Amino acid sequence: MLGFIFGAIAGGVAAYYYRDRIGTYLNEKTPSVRDQAADKLEALGKGAEDVLDRAKARIESTVRAGQERLRSVGGSRPTID
């Protein structure tokens, strides 16, 4: 327990001493990380859009095929005995 307290104090002192360097580093690196995340989200959105377009086309063709099949069977009604 005593080691944890000393470690927390040492970490706090180091963070206080290097706060300017840490702040500069974060200000330099954060925008590029945000840009990369935005680019990845855009790519993910485009990929999802493509998948949905393909699924929509497949569903539409299946529905059309089903409609044609039902219409080709036409007027034959089952008889009840």
TORKOL-4160 file (C-alpha; in steps of 0.2 Angstrom, whole numbers, padded with zeros to 4 digits, m for minus):
81
<pt num="1" X="0000" Y="0000" Z="0000"/>
<pt num="2" X="0014" Y="0012" Z="0004"/>
<pt num="3" X="0022" Y="0008" Z="m0013"/>
<pt num="4" X="0006" Y="0013" Z="m0022"/>
<pt num="5" X="0006" Y="0030" Z="m0012"/>
<pt num="6" X="0024" Y="0034" Z="m0016"/>
<pt num="7" X="0021" Y="0029" Z="m0035"/>
<pt num="8" X="0006" Y="0040" Z="m0036"/>
<pt num="9" X="0016" Y="0055" Z="m0028"/>
<pt num="10" X="0030" Y="0051" Z="m0040"/>
<pt num="11" X="0018" Y="0051" Z="m0055"/>
<pt num="12" X="0010" Y="0067" Z="m0050"/>
<pt num="13" X="0027" Y="0076" Z="m0048"/>
<pt num="14" X="0033" Y="0069" Z="m0065"/>
<pt num="15" X="0016" Y="0075" Z="m0073"/>
<pt num="16" X="0018" Y="0092" Z="m0065"/>
<pt num="17" X="0036" Y="0094" Z="m0070"/>
<pt num="18" X="0033" Y="0088" Z="m0088"/>
<pt num="19" X="0016" Y="0096" Z="m0091"/>
<pt num="20" X="0022" Y="0108" Z="m0104"/>
<pt num="21" X="0030" Y="0095" Z="m0114"/>
<pt num="22" X="0015" Y="0084" Z="m0112"/>
<pt num="23" X="0003" Y="0098" Z="m0117"/>
<pt num="24" X="0014" Y="0102" Z="m0133"/>
<pt num="25" X="0015" Y="0083" Z="m0138"/>
<pt num="26" X="m0004" Y="0081" Z="m0136"/>
<pt num="27" X="m0008" Y="0097" Z="m0146"/>
<pt num="28" X="0004" Y="0091" Z="m0160"/>
<pt num="29" X="m0002" Y="0073" Z="m0161"/>
<pt num="30" X="m0021" Y="0075" Z="m0157"/>
<pt num="31" X="m0026" Y="0083" Z="m0173"/>
<pt num="32" X="m0018" Y="0069" Z="m0184"/>
<pt num="33" X="m0026" Y="0056" Z="m0174"/>
<pt num="34" X="m0043" Y="0064" Z="m0176"/>
<pt num="35" X="m0040" Y="0066" Z="m0195"/>
<pt num="36" X="m0036" Y="0047" Z="m0196"/>
<pt num="37" X="m0051" Y="0043" Z="m0186"/>
<pt num="38" X="m0062" Y="0053" Z="m0197"/>
<pt num="39" X="m0055" Y="0045" Z="m0213"/>
<pt num="40" X="m0058" Y="0028" Z="m0206"/>
<pt num="41" X="m0076" Y="0032" Z="m0201"/>
<pt num="42" X="m0078" Y="0039" Z="m0219"/>
<pt num="43" X="m0071" Y="0023" Z="m0226"/>
<pt num="44" X="m0082" Y="0013" Z="m0215"/>
<pt num="45" X="m0098" Y="0023" Z="m0220"/>
<pt num="46" X="m0094" Y="0020" Z="m0239"/>
<pt num="47" X="m0091" Y="0002" Z="m0236"/>
<pt num="48" X="m0108" Y="0000" Z="m0227"/>
<pt num="49" X="m0116" Y="0010" Z="m0240"/>
<pt num="50" X="m0110" Y="m0002" Z="m0254"/>
<pt num="51" X="m0115" Y="m0017" Z="m0244"/>
<pt num="52" X="m0133" Y="m0010" Z="m0242"/>
<pt num="53" X="m0134" Y="m0006" Z="m0260"/>
<pt num="54" X="m0130" Y="m0024" Z="m0265"/>
<pt num="55" X="m0142" Y="m0030" Z="m0252"/>
<pt num="56" X="m0156" Y="m0019" Z="m0259"/>
<pt num="57" X="m0153" Y="m0024" Z="m0277"/>
<pt num="58" X="m0153" Y="m0043" Z="m0272"/>
<pt num="59" X="m0169" Y="m0041" Z="m0262"/>
<pt num="60" X="m0177" Y="m0031" Z="m0276"/>
<pt num="61" X="m0172" Y="m0045" Z="m0289"/>
<pt num="62" X="m0179" Y="m0058" Z="m0277"/>
<pt num="63" X="m0195" Y="m0049" Z="m0275"/>
<pt num="64" X="m0197" Y="m0047" Z="m0294"/>
<pt num="65" X="m0193" Y="m0065" Z="m0297"/>
<pt num="66" X="m0206" Y="m0070" Z="m0284"/>
<pt num="67" X="m0219" Y="m0059" Z="m0292"/>
<pt num="68" X="m0216" Y="m0066" Z="m0309"/>
<pt num="69" X="m0217" Y="m0083" Z="m0302"/>
<pt num="70" X="m0234" Y="m0080" Z="m0294"/>
<pt num="71" X="m0241" Y="m0072" Z="m0309"/>
<pt num="72" X="m0235" Y="m0086" Z="m0321"/>
<pt num="73" X="m0245" Y="m0098" Z="m0310"/>
<pt num="74" X="m0259" Y="m0087" Z="m0314"/>
<pt num="75" X="m0278" Y="m0092" Z="m0312"/>
<pt num="76" X="m0276" Y="m0110" Z="m0307"/>
<pt num="77" X="m0286" Y="m0111" Z="m0290"/>
<pt num="78" X="m0285" Y="m0126" Z="m0279"/>
<pt num="79" X="m0301" Y="m0136" Z="m0278"/>
<pt num="80" X="m0309" Y="m0141" Z="m0262"/>
<pt num="81" X="m0316" Y="m0158" Z="m0261"/>
